[in-house]
Amino acid sequence: MFSRLFRGGRGQGEGGRGRGQGNKPGSGPGGNCVCPKCGFKTPHVAGQRCTDIACPKCGTHMVKE
C-alpha cells in the first residue's frame, strides 16, 4: 500500500481520466452562455469559456447553461 500511494495509484477515476474529468453539467461544446444578472443568452463557442465573455448588455461575466 505504501508504494501505491507514492506511485500515482490514487486519484485516477474510471477509464484513467484522472480526477475532475467526469461529465459535469454544462461541460462540452454545445449549449449557451447566459448572463446570471440580466439573463442574456448567446450560443457557446467551442474553445472559449463562457466565464471569459462579458455580457454585451450589462458587462457581467457569463456562465455556461
C-alpha positions in Angstrom: 0.0 0.0 0.0 2.9 2.4 0.8 4.3 2.1 -2.7 0.9 2.6 -4.3 0.4 6.0 -2.5 3.7 7.4 -4.0 3.5 5.9 -7.4 0.3 7.7 -8.6 -2.1 4.9 -7.8 -4.6 7.2 -6.3 -6.7 9.9 -7.9 -7.5 8.1 -11.1 -11.1 7.8 -11.9 -13.0 5.5 -14.2 -11.2 4.9 -17.5 -8.0 6.5 -16.4 -9.3 10.1 -16.9 -8.0 11.3 -13.5 -9.7 13.5 -11.0 -12.2 16.1 -12.0 -12.6 15.0 -15.6 -16.0 13.5 -15.5 -19.2 14.5 -17.1 -20.0 17.8 -15.4 -23.2 19.7 -16.1 -22.5 22.4 -18.6 -19.4 20.8 -20.0 -19.0 20.1 -23.7 -19.1 22.1 -26.9 -22.8 22.8 -27.2 -25.2 24.9 -25.1 -25.4 28.6 -24.4 -23.6 31.2 -22.4 -26.0 33.0 -20.1 -25.7 36.2 -18.1 -26.6 35.5 -14.4 -27.6 39.1 -13.8 -29.8 40.1 -16.8 -30.5 36.7 -18.5 -29.0 37.5 -21.9 -28.1 34.3 -23.8 -25.7 33.7 -26.6 -24.5 30.4 -28.3 -21.4 28.9 -26.7 -18.3 29.0 -29.0 -16.2 25.8 -28.8 -12.8 26.5 -27.3 -13.9 29.7 -25.5 -15.0 29.7 -21.9 -18.2 31.5 -21.1 -16.6 33.0 -18.0 -14.2 34.9 -20.2 -17.1 36.6 -22.0 -18.6 39.8 -20.7 -22.4 40.3 -21.2 -22.9 42.9 -24.0 -25.9 44.3 -22.1 -24.6 44.7 -18.6 -20.9 43.7 -18.6 -21.3 40.8 -16.1 -19.3 37.7 -16.9 -21.4 34.9 -18.5 -21.8 31.4 -17.2 -22.4 28.1 -19.1 -26.0 27.0 -19.3 
